Amino acid sequence: MTATKDRRWSLLVTVAASLLLITLDNSVLYTALPTLTRELGASATQGLWIINAYPLAMAGLLLGAGTLGDRIGHRKMFLGGLVVFGLASLMAAFAPGAGWLIGARAVLAVGAAAMMPATLALIRITFTDQRERNMAIAIWGSISIVGSALGPIVGGLLLNHFWWGSVFLINLPVVVAAFISGLAVTPHSRPDTSRPWDLVSSLQVLVALSGLVIGIKEVAHAPPSWTLAGGAFAATAFAGTLFVRRQARLPYPLLDFSIFRNPAFMAGVLAAAFAMFTISGMQLITTQRFQWIAGFDPMEAGLLVSALAAGALPSALLGGAYLHRMGLLPLIGGGLSVATVGVVLSASGLEAGLGRTVAGLALTGLGLGAAISVASSAIVGNAPARRAGMASSVEEVSYEFGGLLAVALLGSLLTALYASGMQLPAGAPEAARSSVAEALALARLDPATGPALVQAASAAFDRSYRIVMYVIAVVLGMGALGTAILLRKYGPGSFSYSHGSH
């Protein structure tokens, strides 16, 4: 299908609005988590699962959803996903308890998993000019950054004026508008019905990822259950092995591993994962730290981490516009390196003042924006159009898995470091060691030990916050080095689409 120029850009607006919802729902609960914990009586573990259920289910379903889109058509997947997402938003908004909300978040992920590969695949199919496609994908990537950054702000704004369910009801007007627009502008691409869809492989991926996340969360938990962690890692190894063997036998695999032989494709996948690991991790722990310790309200905490998006937007748009001149190496490898410096700068802001924290967040965003803007082009541009769904889903899995690992690993690590480093003042209850929320609640109940307990909890949490931020910097630095090695031949002027490995 050859779309008119107006139709192409109308399609971009439609899928971008839907992507905004998907990414916003990934981060909207970061500022809402303290409120949800209080209102629903959720434990610290339930709180992490309220956040994690969404990216975990999405990551497990994305590969299957992308290839299903190749089979039945990306238009159907996009519109169907919107419907499921809207209904799940209603379920989440009126959840009577933490367990119900966790389940509703998993259903939200089903709708998001159907939509997300379709958004990028529709762009890949509709924009046939390479430079126009680079720019469209850069805008698409920018929207993902904006959504991640807007989540905490939208959550904070709504919580300052409405009840917690409003953070989900806000999805409905956008869902309705995107569905109506999608009916008009999404192309009727020709599906490949000759290729079977493999439900078994999708379930194997879901089990493998779930086991990995549960294992990581349990190892980082204080004290860990080594039995549960071992069982989870065993399930990951078993399901992962079955998945790899099954793909090698299938004539039309869910995931064609040969696609990873292309260094630009592999670098794009890694860049997406490392970037989202950093964004999700910094947003999660920074919003918590400044609400619990500095006394920020949700809106103020959301505005603080919006510095990430403020830094990312200019570099994301410029990266897409000048990719054909600059090449992948300086934008991905260089961008991740700049972001690493930004994380270190932000981590040192507790002693130097809020200005340094904001500057560090903005510098981190500047680097990540450049990397994310072209990671999608590196991935989608190195896959044939007939496998656009698979390539798109691989990218989305890398994004979701990066965010998932950040919440599972860094959230649990933050809690574990707090518990191990908490120096209880005389007379303070042992329960104050379990979480900073519990410590502050107990401090309000006992005027005698309260001030000392608040001081001890604040010191322990700040120490944990710094360590976790430096962990993020180390991981991101490794990502910068790895992608630079992969892209050593992709310097200025060297970018081009290559399907030779497929």
N, C-alpha and C positions, 0 to 999 in steps of 0.2 A: 504493500500500500504506500502510495506517495502522498504525504500529507501536505496541505498548504502551510505556508509559514505561520499564519495565525493559528491554525489548528494545532501545529506542533507545539507552539508556546502555550496554548491553552491546555494542552495535555500536560505540559510540564508543571503549570500552576496547580492542576488537579492532583497529580501524583505527589507533588511537593507538599500540598496541604495534608494529604493522608500520611505522608512520611513524618510530617511535623507532629501529628497525633501519636504515631508509634514511638518516636524517640522521646516525646514529652512524657508519655506514660512510663518510660523507663526511669525518669529522674524526678517526676513530680512528687514522689513520696519521700525524697531525701529530706526536705524541710517538713513534710507532714508526719514523718515517722515518730517524733516525740509526742505529737498530738494523738496519733493513732494508738500508740502504746498506752497512753493514759485512758483514752475513751473506750477502747475495746478490751482493756486489761490484758494486753498481749505481753508475753514474756520476751526476753531479749532474743531468744531463738526464733520465736514466732515473728518478731519484728523483721529479722533478716529474711525469713521465708516469705513474708508479705512482699518484700522487694524482689527476692530471688525467683519466686514462682513464675514471674512474667518472662524474664530473659532465659531461664532454664528451659521452660516448655517451648519457647520460641526457637532457641538454638537447636533443640532436638527435632523440631518439625520443619525447619527451614529447608533442609536439603530435599526432603520429600515434596514440600510445597513447590519448590522451584522446578523440579522435574515434572510434577503434575501439571504445572502451568505450560510446560513445553508440549504436554500431551493434549490437554483439553482447551488450552488458550489462556493467555495471561489476562485478557479482559474479564473472563468469567471468574478467575481467581481474585482479581482486584475487587470486583463488585461484590462477590460473595464474602470476601474478607471484611469489607466495610460493614455488611449486615451483622456478621458475628461480633465484630468489634463494638458496634453500637449496642447490641443486646447485652453483651458482657459488661459494658460500662454501667448499664442500669443495675445489673446484679451486684456489682462492686459498690455502687453508691448506697445501696440499701442493705448491705451486709449486716446481719445481726451480731456477728462475732468474728474473731480473728480467723478461725478455720474456714468460715464461709468466704471471707475476703481473699484468703489464699487461693481457694478454689476458683473464685471469680477472676482473679488475676491470671490463673492458668488458662481460663477460657478466653480472656482478652488476648493471650498469646497465640491462640489458635487463629483468631482473626488477623492478628498482626503478621503471623507467619505466612498466611495466604496472600496478604497484600504486599509485603515488603519486597520479595523477589520480583513480583509483578511490576512494581513501580519502576525499577531499574531496567527490567527486560523491555517494558513498553518504550522507555527512552531509547534503548539500544535499537529497537526495531524501527522507531519513528524517525529518529535523527540519523540520516544517512551520510551527511557531510561530516567529515572528521573533526573540523574545527568547531562547528556548531555543536557536535556531540560532546567534545571536550568541555565546552562552556556549559552545556546543559547538565552534564554530570557534575561539574564543579558547583553549580547552583544546587543540585541535588545533595551533594556532600555538605554544602554550607547549611542547608536546611536541617540536616541531621545534627550539626553542631548547635544551631539555633534552638532546636527542640530540646536537646540535652541541657542547654543553659537556661532556657525558658522554664523548664519543669520546676526547678526550685522557686523561681520567682512567681509563677502562676500558682503553685501550691501555697506559697506564703501569702500572696494577695487574697486568695480565696479563704484561707483559714483565718485571716484577720477580720473577715466580714461574714462568713457563712460557716455551716457545719462541715465536718470533714468529707462527707459524701460528695460535696460540690466539686472536688478535684477530679471526680469521674464523670459527673453530669456535664461538665464543660465540653466533653467529647462529642455530645449528641448533635449540636448544631453543625459542627464541621463534618461529621459523618453524613448527615442528610445532604448538605451542600455538595460534598465531594461525590456522593452517589448520583445525584441528579446530573452534575457536570460530567461524571464518568460515562454515563449512558450516552452522552452526546459526542464526546471527543475521543474516547479510547478506541483504537483501531481493532477491527475484526481480523486479527492475524490468523493465518492458516495453521491449525494445530497439527502435530505429528501423531496421529492416532495409531500408527503402526508400532509405536514403542509402548510396551506395558509399563504400568506404574507399580513400583515395588514397595508395598506396605511393610513387608518384613524388614527390609533394610532401614526404613524410617524408624521402626520400633527399636532396632538394634542401636542406631545412633542415639536415640533418646535414652535408652538404658545406660549406654556408655558414658554419655555426658552427665546424666544424673548421678551415677556412681562416682564420677570424678569430683563433682562439686560437693557431694555429701562427704566424701573422704577428706577433701581439703578443709571443709568447714570443721570436721571433727578433729583433725590433727591440730588445727589452730585453736580449738576450744580448750578452755581451762576448767577442769582437767579433761584431757581427751579420753575417749573410749576407743582403745586400740582394736577391740573386737569389731566395733561398728566400722571404723576406718578401714580395717583390713578387708572386711566383707565388701565394703563399697568399692575399694580399689580392685578387688578380685572380680566383682561384677563388671567393672569398666574394662578390665583386661579380657574377660571372657566375651563380652558383647562386642568389643572392638575387634577382637580376632575374628569372630564370626562375620562381622561386617566386611572386613578387608578380604577375607576368603570368598565371601559371596560376590563381592564386586568383581573379583578376578574371573569368576565363572560365568557371570551374566553377559549376554550379548549386548544389552543396553543397561549398563550399570547406573545406579543412582549417582555415584561419584566416579568419574573417570580420573584416576590418579595420575595419568600421563600429563594432565593439564598443569601439574605442579612442576614439571620439568622446565617450563618457561621461567627464567629468573625474574622477569618483570612481573609476571602474574604472582609468583611466590612473594616477591617483595611487597606487592600491593596488599596481599592477604595479611602479611605480618604487620605492615604499617597500620592497617585498619584495626587489628587486634591490639597492638601496643597503644595506639591513640585512644581507643575506647577504654582500655584498662586505666589509662592515666586520667581521662576525663571523669569516668565513673568513680574512681577511687578518690580523687581530689574533692569532687563534689560531695560525696558521702561523708567523708571524715571532716571536711571543713565546715559544712553546714551544721553538723552535730557539735563540733568543738565550739563554734561561736554562739550557738544557742545554749548549750549546757553551761559553758564556762564564762563566756563574755556577756551573756544575758541578752543576745540579739533575739528579736522576734522572728518568726518564719520569713516574713517579707524582707527584713534586713539581711538575713542569712542568704536568701535567694539572690538579692541584688549583689552581694559580695561575690558569689561564685559566678555571676554573670560576666565578670571581668574576663573569664575564659572565652566566652563568645565574642566579646568586644575585641579581643585580640585576634580571634580566629577569622572573623568575617573578611577583613581586607585581604589577608594572605590567601584565604581559600578562593576568593573570586579572581585575584591576580594570578594565582597558580594555574587555574583552569584556562585563563586567557593567554598565558605565555608558556604553556607546557611545550608547545611545538618549538619554541626557541630555547628554553632552558633545559629541557630533558628531565628525566625522572630523578636522577641522582641528587642534584642540589635541592630539589623540592621535598623528596621523601627522606633521604639520609640527613640532609642539612636541616630540614624542618624538625625532625625528631631530636637532633642534637641541640638545637635552640630551645626546644621544649624542656629538655633535661636540665639545662641551666635555669630555666624558669621555675621548675619544681624546687630546686635547691634554694633559689632566692626566696620563694614563698615559704619554705620550711623555716627559714631563719627569721621570718617576720614576727614571730611571737615576742622576741626580745627587742627588735628594732622598731616595731610599731605597725599599725594597720596599713600604712602606705606601702611598705615593702611587700606585705602579703598581696595586696592588690596588684602591684607591679609584677610580682612573680606569676600570679595567675594570668595576667595579660600577656606576658612573654611566653608562657606555656601555650596559651591559645594561639599566639602568632605562629609558633612553630608547628603545632598540630594542625592548624588550618591549612598550611601549605602542603603537609603530608596527606591529609584526608582528601583535599581537593583533587588530587591526581591518583590516589590509590584506586579509586573506582575506575578511572580510565585505564590504569594499568591492568586491572582485572578483566573488565568487560571488553576492552580493546584487544585482548589476547585470547579471546574465545570466539568461535564461529557463531553467527546469528542463530543457527538452529539449536545451539546449546546456551542461548542467552539466559534461560531460566536457571540452568545449573550453575553457570558462572555467577549470576546474581545471588543465588542462594549461598554459594561458597563465601562470597563477600559478606553477606549478612550474618552468616554463622561466625565469621571472624570478628565482626563488630560485637555481636551479642556475647560471644564467648569471652572476649576481652572484658566487657562490662560485667559479665557473670563472675569471672575469676576475681575481678576487683572487689565486688561485694562479698563474695564467699571468703576470699583469702584476707583481704585488708580489713573488712568488718570484724571477722573473727579474731584476727591478729590484734586489732586495736583493743578489743575486749580482753583478750588474754594478757596483753602487756599491762593493761590497767590493773587487772586482778593481781598480777605478780608484783607490780611495783607500788601498790597501794600500802602506805604506812598508816595503819589505823591508829588514831589518837586514843589515849587511855579512856576506857569506858564506852567506846564506840562499838556498836554491834557488828558482828562478823559479816552480816548480810550486806553491809556497805561495800564490801570487796567485790560483789558480783557485778555491779555496773555503776556508772556514774549517776544514772537516773535514780537508782535505788539509794545511793549515798546522799544525794541532794534531798530526796524525799524524807529520809530518816533524819537529816539535819534539821528540817523544818519542825519535826516532832519533838526534838530535845534541845531546848534553848541552852542548856549547860554545855553540851559537847558540840552543838551545831556549828559554830564558827570554825572550830578546829577541824571538824569533819569536812566542811566545805573547802577549807584551805588544802587539806590533805588530798581530797578527791580531785581538786583542780590541778594540783602539782602532778599527781599520777597520770591524769588524762593528758596534760600538756606534754609530758615526757613521752607517752605512748604515741601521741599525734606526731611529734617530731620524728620518731623512729619510723613510723609508717610512711611518712612523706619521703624520707631518705630511701626506704625500700622502693617506693615508686620511682624515684630518680634512678636508682641502680637498674631496675628492670627496663626503664625507658632507654637508658644509655646502651644497654645490651641490644635493644631493638634498633637503635640508630646505627650501631656497628654492623649488625647482621644485614640490614637492608642496604647499607653502603657497599658491603662486599658483593651482594647480589647484583647491585646496579652499577658496578664499576665501569661497565661499558655503555652506560646510558646517560652520558653527560650532555652538555648543551647541544641542541640540534639533532640529537640521536633518536628522539622518540618517534616511533611508528608502530602501527598495529601489526601484529604478527600472528598468524594462525598456523604457522608451519608445524608446530608441535602437536597438532590435533588432526 
